[in-house]
Amino acid sequence: MSHSKLEQKPDFDAAYYRRYYLDPKTRAQSPASARRLAAFVAAYARYLELPVRRVLDVGCGMGRILNGLQKQFPSARCHGVEYSAYLCRKYGWVQASVADYQSRAPYDLVICNDVLPSLDDRTCAAAIDNLAQLCRGALFLGVLSAEDWEICDQDRTDPAVHLRPAAWYRRRLQRHFLNIGGGFWLKPASGIDVWHLDRLGPAPR
C-alpha cells in the first residue's frame, strides 16, 4: 500500500514545467543533470555491450534525456512518448500513458524516469508490466520511493505523488527483470550475462 502525498492531480501544463524544469530557483532537473544522466545510461549500455538500435523514453518530458541519448547513439531510432498534452503539442511527442502505450516491436533501451510515482497503485503495476512488454534489452528506471522523501530536496520535488516503499517496486519489477544497479533492469532474454554478485535481488520467476 502506498503512502500518497497527492493533494490533487497535477496539471502537466506550462506552469508545471516552468516550475520543475525551467526556473533555476525551483527546478528539479537542469539541462546539465539531464546530459549527465544520458551519458551515464549510454555508458552503462555500452559496458553491457547492449546493441542500441531502438530507444524509447516513455514520459520523456521536455526530451532532454532522449536528446542526449540521440547524440550518444546517433544511428539509433529514438522515440518519445509523453502523457502531457501541452508537451506533445510543443515538441511533437506521441501522447500516451506508460500503462497503455503499445509498439509493434520492443525496444533495446527503455527510459522511464520520474513517471511511476504519479500513478496510483493499480495503474503503476500495469505500467511495470507494460514496460516489460516494451523492453527487450535494458530498462533505466528512476523512481522517488517513500524512503527517498526525507532525503530529497522537497522544495524542488513535486509533492503530488504516490510514495511507495522501494520493495513495492522491486517485487513487481523482479517478475520481469534482473536488477543490475544504477537504475538498470535487464531482461533475462537479452542474452547479456551479468556476474551474480552484480545482480541485486532474486532472478525473475
Secondary structure, 3 states (H helix, E strand, C coil): CCEECCCCCCCCCHHHHHHHHHCCCCCCCCHHHHHHHHHHHHHHHHHCCCCCCEEEEECCCCCHHHHHHHHHCCCCEEEEEECCHHHHHHHCCEECCCCCCCCCCCEEEEEEECCHHHCCHHHHHHHHHHHHHHEEEEEEEECCCHHHCCCCCHHHCCCCCEECCHHHHHHHHCCCCEECCCCEEECHHHCCCCCHHHCCCCCCC
